[in-house]
């Protein structure tokens, strides 16, 4: 999922900040699908994701996500003013940043990543013909 998110950013990186403003950020929402072969597919990427709390899990996760987002994008610029949960580890990580110091956590592409089950990998190379007598 991280690689797909980074590939999505890379595909539109020239349109994301056309005026080259410093210290800007945006929250994106990614919807994924896991198929019967355990492959991950991107359904859509939203530039204005829903930030409501329709269930108990979201009531806990959303404030933590916002705190962690500010730790990643705002604290390096302005410094932390208030640290509510010093003992809680950050559940999110910075995947891509173009400005210095740049970050790109994309792994090299291999078929092992795309096809987690070896029997599903496509055959690449010469086809060996076997004739039974």
Secondary structure, 3 states (H helix, E strand, C coil): CHHHHHHHHHHHHHHHCCCCCCCCCCCCEEEEEECCCCCEEEEEEECCCCCCCCCHHHHHHHHHHHHHHHHHHCHHHHCCCCCCCCCCCCCCCCCEECCCCCEECCCCCCHHHHCCCHHHCCCCCCCCCCCCC
